[in-house]
Amino acid sequence: MVAMIPHLAGLAGMLAFGASSDRTGERRWHATGAMMLGAAGYLLVVAVGANPWPVVAAFCVVAASADGYFPGFWPLPTAFLTESGAAAAIGSD
């Protein structure tokens, strides 16, 4: 049951980052900010040591930012590529 907690945080992060990205129309900084927050979360995991509940909380930050990255990232190819170029960029992953 404890392993489910970061995934719920990931769901919340994806919804929050996606709503903010859609509201402002800004994608690049939302994707960048999510990855920077994830890196900070990983550093927090290392910093808290072996205490399990702070580690779970740090992994919640990591999951929220890693899942929150996608709503800002996937619209980017269509923002600056042609229709066929965006289809090729999305389809190549």
N, CA, C and O atoms as a GROMACS GRO file, in nm:
protein
  372
    1MET      N    1   0.081  -0.119   0.000
    1MET     CA    2   0.000   0.000   0.000
    1MET      C    3   0.087   0.126   0.000
    1MET      O    4   0.049   0.228  -0.058
    2VAL      N    5   0.201   0.120   0.065
    2VAL     CA    6   0.288   0.237   0.069
    2VAL      C    7   0.345   0.267  -0.070
    2VAL      O    8   0.368   0.383  -0.104
    3ALA      N    9   0.367   0.163  -0.150
    3ALA     CA   10   0.421   0.182  -0.284
    3ALA      C   11   0.322   0.254  -0.376
    3ALA      O   12   0.362   0.306  -0.480
    4MET      N   13   0.197   0.258  -0.339
    4MET     CA   14   0.095   0.325  -0.419
    4MET      C   15   0.099   0.476  -0.400
    4MET      O   16   0.055   0.550  -0.489
    5ILE      N   17   0.150   0.524  -0.290
    5ILE     CA   18   0.146   0.667  -0.256
    5ILE      C   19   0.217   0.754  -0.360
    5ILE      O   20   0.159   0.854  -0.404
    6PRO      N   21   0.341   0.721  -0.402
    6PRO     CA   22   0.404   0.805  -0.504
    6PRO      C   23   0.328   0.807  -0.637
    6PRO      O   24   0.331   0.907  -0.709
    7HIS      N   25   0.262   0.697  -0.671
    7HIS     CA   26   0.185   0.696  -0.796
    7HIS      C   27   0.064   0.787  -0.788
    7HIS      O   28   0.026   0.849  -0.887
    8LEU      N   29   0.003   0.796  -0.672
    8LEU     CA   30  -0.106   0.892  -0.654
    8LEU      C   31  -0.055   1.036  -0.664
    8LEU      O   32  -0.121   1.123  -0.720
    9ALA      N   33   0.064   1.059  -0.610
    9ALA     CA   34   0.126   1.191  -0.624
    9ALA      C   35   0.159   1.219  -0.771
    9ALA      O   36   0.149   1.333  -0.816
   10GLY      N   37   0.198   1.116  -0.844
   10GLY     CA   38   0.223   1.132  -0.987
   10GLY      C   39   0.098   1.172  -1.063
   10GLY      O   40   0.103   1.256  -1.153
   11LEU      N   41  -0.014   1.112  -1.028
   11LEU     CA   42  -0.141   1.149  -1.090
   11LEU      C   43  -0.174   1.294  -1.061
   11LEU      O   44  -0.213   1.369  -1.150
   12ALA      N   45  -0.158   1.334  -0.936
   12ALA     CA   46  -0.186   1.472  -0.898
   12ALA      C   47  -0.091   1.569  -0.970
   12ALA      O   48  -0.133   1.676  -1.014
   13GLY      N   49   0.036   1.531  -0.980
   13GLY     CA   50   0.132   1.616  -1.050
   13GLY      C   51   0.101   1.630  -1.197
   13GLY      O   52   0.114   1.739  -1.254
   14MET      N   53   0.060   1.520  -1.260
   14MET     CA   54   0.026   1.527  -1.402
   14MET      C   55  -0.094   1.619  -1.425
   14MET      O   56  -0.095   1.699  -1.519
   15LEU      N   57  -0.194   1.607  -1.340
   15LEU     CA   58  -0.311   1.693  -1.355
   15LEU      C   59  -0.278   1.839  -1.327
   15LEU      O   60  -0.326   1.928  -1.397
   16ALA      N   61  -0.196   1.864  -1.224
   16ALA     CA   62  -0.162   2.002  -1.188
   16ALA      C   63  -0.073   2.068  -1.294
   16ALA      O   64  -0.100   2.180  -1.335
   17PHE      N   65   0.032   1.998  -1.337
   17PHE     CA   66   0.119   2.054  -1.440
   17PHE      C   67   0.044   2.073  -1.572
   17PHE      O   68   0.063   2.172  -1.641
   18GLY      N   69  -0.042   1.977  -1.606
   18GLY     CA   70  -0.119   1.988  -1.729
   18GLY      C   71  -0.217   2.104  -1.726
   18GLY      O   72  -0.230   2.176  -1.824
   19ALA      N   73  -0.286   2.122  -1.614
   19ALA     CA   74  -0.380   2.233  -1.603
   19ALA      C   75  -0.309   2.367  -1.610
   19ALA      O   76  -0.356   2.460  -1.675
   20SER      N   77  -0.195   2.376  -1.542
   20SER     CA   78  -0.119   2.501  -1.545
   20SER      C   79  -0.064   2.529  -1.684
   20SER      O   80  -0.066   2.643  -1.730
   21SER      N   81  -0.014   2.426  -1.749
   21SER     CA   82   0.041   2.441  -1.884
   21SER      C   83  -0.068   2.481  -1.982
   21SER      O   84  -0.044   2.566  -2.069
   22ASP      N   85  -0.186   2.422  -1.971
   22ASP     CA   86  -0.296   2.458  -2.060
   22ASP      C   87  -0.348   2.599  -2.032
   22ASP      O   88  -0.383   2.672  -2.124
   23ARG      N   89  -0.353   2.636  -1.905
   23ARG     CA   90  -0.405   2.768  -1.868
   23ARG      C   91  -0.315   2.879  -1.920
   23ARG      O   92  -0.363   2.979  -1.972
   24THR      N   93  -0.184   2.861  -1.906
   24THR     CA   94  -0.091   2.966  -1.947
   24THR      C   95  -0.050   2.955  -2.093
   24THR      O   96  -0.006   3.053  -2.152
   25GLY      N   97  -0.063   2.835  -2.151
   25GLY     CA   98  -0.019   2.815  -2.289
   25GLY      C   99   0.131   2.802  -2.302
   25GLY      O  100   0.184   2.800  -2.413
   26GLU      N  101   0.200   2.793  -2.193
   26GLU     CA  102   0.345   2.784  -2.191
   26GLU      C  103   0.384   2.638  -2.165
   26GLU      O  104   0.343   2.580  -2.064
   27ARG      N  105   0.463   2.579  -2.255
   27ARG     CA  106   0.495   2.437  -2.245
   27ARG      C  107   0.639   2.413  -2.204
   27ARG      O  108   0.666   2.326  -2.120
   28ARG      N  109   0.731   2.487  -2.261
   28ARG     CA  110   0.874   2.458  -2.240
   28ARG      C  111   0.915   2.468  -2.094
   28ARG      O  112   0.983   2.380  -2.042
   29TRP      N  113   0.874   2.576  -2.028
   29TRP     CA  114   0.916   2.595  -1.889
   29TRP      C  115   0.842   2.500  -1.795
   29TRP      O  116   0.894   2.468  -1.688
   30HIS      N  117   0.724   2.457  -1.832
   30HIS     CA  118   0.656   2.358  -1.749
   30HIS      C  119   0.730   2.224  -1.755
   30HIS      O  120   0.747   2.158  -1.653
   31ALA      N  121   0.772   2.184  -1.875
   31ALA     CA  122   0.847   2.059  -1.889
   31ALA      C  123   0.982   2.071  -1.820
   31ALA      O  124   1.026   1.978  -1.750
   32THR      N  125   1.049   2.184  -1.838
   32THR     CA  126   1.180   2.204  -1.775
   32THR      C  127   1.168   2.209  -1.623
   32THR      O  128   1.246   2.147  -1.552
   33GLY      N  129   1.070   2.282  -1.575
   33GLY     CA  130   1.050   2.291  -1.430
   33GLY      C  131   1.018   2.157  -1.366
   33GLY      O  132   1.063   2.128  -1.255
   34ALA      N  133   0.940   2.076  -1.436
   34ALA     CA  134   0.908   1.944  -1.383
   34ALA      C  135   1.034   1.858  -1.370
   34ALA      O  136   1.052   1.789  -1.270
   35MET      N  137   1.119   1.862  -1.470
   35MET     CA  138   1.241   1.782  -1.463
   35MET      C  139   1.337   1.835  -1.356
   35MET      O  140   1.405   1.756  -1.290
   36MET      N  141   1.344   1.965  -1.339
   36MET     CA  142   1.429   2.022  -1.234
   36MET      C  143   1.376   1.985  -1.096
   36MET      O  144   1.454   1.956  -1.005
   37LEU      N  145   1.244   1.985  -1.079
   37LEU     CA  146   1.184   1.944  -0.953
   37LEU      C  147   1.210   1.796  -0.927
   37LEU      O  148   1.231   1.756  -0.813
   38GLY      N  149   1.207   1.715  -1.032
   38GLY     CA  150   1.238   1.572  -1.017
   38GLY      C  151   1.382   1.550  -0.974
   38GLY      O  152   1.409   1.464  -0.890
   39ALA      N  153   1.474   1.627  -1.031
   39ALA     CA  154   1.614   1.616  -0.990
   39ALA      C  155   1.631   1.656  -0.844
   39ALA      O  156   1.707   1.592  -0.770
   40ALA      N  157   1.561   1.759  -0.802
   40ALA     CA  158   1.566   1.800  -0.662
   40ALA      C  159   1.507   1.691  -0.572
   40ALA      O  160   1.555   1.669  -0.461
   41GLY      N  161   1.403   1.624  -0.621
   41GLY     CA  162   1.345   1.514  -0.545
   41GLY      C  163   1.442   1.398  -0.527
   41GLY      O  164   1.449   1.339  -0.419
   42TYR      N  165   1.516   1.366  -0.632
   42TYR     CA  166   1.617   1.260  -0.620
   42TYR      C  167   1.727   1.299  -0.522
   42TYR      O  168   1.775   1.215  -0.446
   43LEU      N  169   1.768   1.425  -0.524
   43LEU     CA  170   1.867   1.471  -0.426
   43LEU      C  171   1.810   1.463  -0.285
   43LEU      O  172   1.883   1.431  -0.191
   44LEU      N  173   1.682   1.491  -0.271
   44LEU     CA  174   1.617   1.480  -0.142
   44LEU      C  175   1.612   1.336  -0.093
   44LEU      O  176   1.627   1.310   0.026
   45VAL      N  177   1.592   1.241  -0.185
   45VAL     CA  178   1.594   1.099  -0.149
   45VAL      C  179   1.728   1.062  -0.089
   45VAL      O  180   1.734   0.991   0.012
   46VAL      N  181   1.835   1.108  -0.151
   46VAL     CA  182   1.969   1.079  -0.101
   46VAL      C  183   1.993   1.148   0.032
   46VAL      O  184   2.058   1.092   0.121
   47ALA      N  185   1.943   1.269   0.046
   47ALA     CA  186   1.970   1.348   0.166
   47ALA      C  187   1.900   1.295   0.290
   47ALA      O  188   1.954   1.305   0.400
   48VAL      N  189   1.780   1.238   0.276
   48VAL     CA  190   1.707   1.196   0.394
   48VAL      C  191   1.755   1.062   0.449
   48VAL      O  192   1.722   1.027   0.562
   49GLY      N  193   1.833   0.989   0.373
   49GLY     CA  194   1.892   0.865   0.425
   49GLY      C  195   1.795   0.750   0.430
   49GLY      O  196   1.716   0.730   0.337
   50ALA      N  197   1.800   0.674   0.537
   50ALA     CA  198   1.726   0.548   0.546
   50ALA      C  199   1.593   0.560   0.618
   50ALA      O  200   1.525   0.459   0.637
   51ASN      N  201   1.553   0.679   0.657
   51ASN     CA  202   1.425   0.697   0.724
   51ASN      C  203   1.313   0.678   0.621
   51ASN      O  204   1.307   0.754   0.524
   52PRO      N  205   1.225   0.579   0.638
   52PRO     CA  206   1.136   0.542   0.528
   52PRO      C  207   1.031   0.646   0.491
   52PRO      O  208   1.006   0.664   0.372
   53TRP      N  209   0.969   0.714   0.585
   53TRP     CA  210   0.862   0.806   0.548
   53TRP      C  211   0.911   0.930   0.475
   53TRP      O  212   0.846   0.973   0.381
   54PRO      N  213   1.023   0.991   0.514
   54PRO     CA  214   1.075   1.100   0.431
   54PRO      C  215   1.118   1.054   0.292
   54PRO      O  216   1.110   1.130   0.196
   55VAL      N  217   1.164   0.928   0.280
   55VAL     CA  218   1.199   0.875   0.148
   55VAL      C  219   1.074   0.861   0.063
   55VAL      O  220   1.076   0.895  -0.056
   56VAL      N  221   0.965   0.813   0.122
   56VAL     CA  222   0.839   0.804   0.048
   56VAL      C  223   0.793   0.943   0.005
   56VAL      O  224   0.746   0.960  -0.108
   57ALA      N  225   0.805   1.041   0.092
   57ALA     CA  226   0.767   1.178   0.058
   57ALA      C  227   0.854   1.233  -0.055
   57ALA      O  228   0.804   1.301  -0.145
   58ALA      N  229   0.984   1.203  -0.051
   58ALA     CA  230   1.073   1.248  -0.157
   58ALA      C  231   1.039   1.179  -0.289
   58ALA      O  232   1.045   1.243  -0.395
   59PHE      N  233   1.004   1.051  -0.284
   59PHE     CA  234   0.964   0.983  -0.406
   59PHE      C  235   0.829   1.034  -0.457
   59PHE      O  236   0.801   1.023  -0.576
   60CYS      N  237   0.747   1.088  -0.371
   60CYS     CA  238   0.624   1.154  -0.415
   60CYS      C  239   0.657   1.278  -0.498
   60CYS      O  240   0.592   1.304  -0.599
   61VAL      N  241   0.758   1.353  -0.456
   61VAL     CA  242   0.803   1.469  -0.534
   61VAL      C  243   0.857   1.423  -0.669
   61VAL      O  244   0.828   1.484  -0.771
   62VAL      N  245   0.935   1.316  -0.669
   62VAL     CA  246   0.991   1.263  -0.794
   62VAL      C  247   0.880   1.217  -0.886
   62VAL      O  248   0.881   1.249  -1.005
   63ALA      N  249   0.784   1.142  -0.835
   63ALA     CA  250   0.676   1.089  -0.918
   63ALA      C  251   0.587   1.201  -0.972
   63ALA      O  252   0.546   1.197  -1.088
   64ALA      N  253   0.557   1.299  -0.888
   64ALA     CA  254   0.473   1.411  -0.933
   64ALA      C  255   0.540   1.489  -1.044
   64ALA      O  256   0.474   1.532  -1.139
   65SER      N  257   0.670   1.508  -1.033
   65SER     CA  258   0.739   1.584  -1.137
   65SER      C  259   0.766   1.500  -1.261
   65SER      O  260   0.759   1.552  -1.372
   66ALA      N  261   0.798   1.372  -1.244
   66ALA     CA  262   0.823   1.288  -1.361
   66ALA      C  263   0.696   1.268  -1.443
   66ALA      O  264   0.702   1.268  -1.566
   67ASP      N  265   0.584   1.251  -1.377
   67ASP     CA  266   0.458   1.239  -1.450
   67ASP      C  267   0.407   1.375  -1.496
   67ASP      O  268   0.338   1.384  -1.597
   68GLY      N  269   0.439   1.480  -1.423
   68GLY     CA  270   0.398   1.614  -1.461
   68GLY      C  271   0.474   1.668  -1.581
   68GLY      O  272   0.435   1.770  -1.638
   69TYR      N  273   0.581   1.603  -1.619
   69TYR     CA  274   0.662   1.642  -1.734
   69TYR      C  275   0.586   1.619  -1.865
   69TYR      O  276   0.598   1.699  -1.958
   70PHE      N  277   0.509   1.514  -1.873
   70PHE     CA  278   0.448   1.474  -2.000
   70PHE      C  279   0.347   1.573  -2.056
   70PHE      O  280   0.349   1.597  -2.177
   71PRO      N  281   0.258   1.634  -1.976
   71PRO     CA  282   0.162   1.728  -2.036
   71PRO      C  283   0.228   1.852  -2.098
   71PRO      O  284   0.172   1.913  -2.188
   72GLY      N  285   0.346   1.888  -2.052
   72GLY     CA  286   0.416   2.000  -2.112
   72GLY      C  287   0.504   1.959  -2.227
   72GLY      O  288   0.536   2.041  -2.314
   73PHE      N  289   0.546   1.833  -2.230
   73PHE     CA  290   0.640   1.786  -2.333
   73PHE      C  291   0.571   1.745  -2.462
   73PHE      O  292   0.614   1.786  -2.570
   74TRP      N  293   0.466   1.666  -2.454
   74TRP     CA  294   0.407   1.610  -2.575
   74TRP      C  295   0.345   1.712  -2.669
   74TRP      O  296   0.342   1.686  -2.789
   75PRO      N  297   0.294   1.826  -2.625
   75PRO     CA  298   0.246   1.925  -2.722
   75PRO      C  299   0.357   2.003  -2.793
   75PRO      O  300   0.330   2.073  -2.890
   76LEU      N  301   0.481   1.992  -2.747
   76LEU     CA  302   0.589   2.072  -2.806
   76LEU      C  303   0.615   2.043  -2.954
   76LEU      O  304   0.634   2.139  -3.029
   77PRO      N  305   0.618   1.918  -3.002
   77PRO     CA  306   0.646   1.898  -3.144
   77PRO      C  307   0.547   1.967  -3.236
   77PRO      O  308   0.585   2.018  -3.342
   78THR      N  309   0.421   1.971  -3.199
   78THR     CA  310   0.322   2.036  -3.284
   78THR      C  311   0.332   2.188  -3.278
   78THR      O  312   0.274   2.257  -3.362
   79ALA      N  313   0.403   2.241  -3.181
   79ALA     CA  314   0.415   2.386  -3.168
   79ALA      C  315   0.512   2.446  -3.269
   79ALA      O  316   0.495   2.561  -3.310
   80PHE      N  317   0.614   2.370  -3.310
   80PHE     CA  318   0.713   2.430  -3.399
   80PHE      C  319   0.749   2.344  -3.520
   80PHE      O  320   0.840   2.379  -3.594
   81LEU      N  321   0.680   2.234  -3.541
   81LEU     CA  322   0.702   2.151  -3.659
   81LEU      C  323   0.578   2.151  -3.747
   81LEU      O  324   0.469   2.185  -3.702
   82THR      N  325   0.597   2.114  -3.873
   82THR     CA  326   0.482   2.098  -3.961
   82THR      C  327   0.404   1.974  -3.919
   82THR      O  328   0.447   1.900  -3.831
   83GLU      N  329   0.290   1.953  -3.982
   83GLU     CA  330   0.207   1.838  -3.946
   83GLU      C  331   0.280   1.706  -3.967
   83GLU      O  332   0.277   1.619  -3.879
   84SER      N  333   0.344   1.690  -4.082
   84SER     CA  334   0.414   1.563  -4.108
   84SER      C  335   0.540   1.552  -4.022
   84SER      O  336   0.576   1.442  -3.979
   85GLY      N  337   0.606   1.663  -3.995
   85GLY     CA  338   0.725   1.660  -3.909
   85GLY      C  339   0.689   1.626  -3.765
   85GLY      O  340   0.762   1.552  -3.698
   86ALA      N  341   0.578   1.680  -3.717
   86ALA     CA  342   0.533   1.648  -3.581
   86ALA      C  343   0.492   1.502  -3.570
   86ALA      O  344   0.521   1.438  -3.470
   87ALA      N  345   0.426   1.449  -3.673
   87ALA     CA  346   0.388   1.308  -3.672
   87ALA      C  347   0.511   1.219  -3.670
   87ALA      O  348   0.512   1.117  -3.601
   88ALA      N  349   0.613   1.254  -3.744
   88ALA     CA  350   0.736   1.175  -3.745
   88ALA      C  351   0.809   1.186  -3.611
   88ALA      O  352   0.865   1.087  -3.564
   89ALA      N  353   0.808   1.305  -3.550
   89ALA     CA  354   0.876   1.323  -3.421
   89ALA      C  355   0.807   1.246  -3.310
   89ALA      O  356   0.873   1.185  -3.226
   90ILE      N  357   0.676   1.249  -3.309
   90ILE     CA  358   0.601   1.176  -3.206
   90ILE      C  359   0.608   1.027  -3.233
   90ILE      O  360   0.618   0.949  -3.138
   91GLY      N  361   0.601   0.985  -3.356
   91GLY     CA  362   0.602   0.843  -3.390
   91GLY      C  363   0.736   0.776  -3.375
   91GLY      O  364   0.743   0.654  -3.369
   92SER      N  365   0.844   0.854  -3.368
   92SER     CA  366   0.976   0.793  -3.358
   92SER      C  367   1.011   0.751  -3.216
   92SER      O  368   1.108   0.677  -3.196
   93ASP      N  369   0.934   0.795  -3.114
   93ASP     CA  370   0.964   0.758  -2.977
   93ASP      C  371   0.911   0.628  -2.941
   93ASP      O  372   0.928   0.583  -2.827
   0.00000   0.00000   0.00000
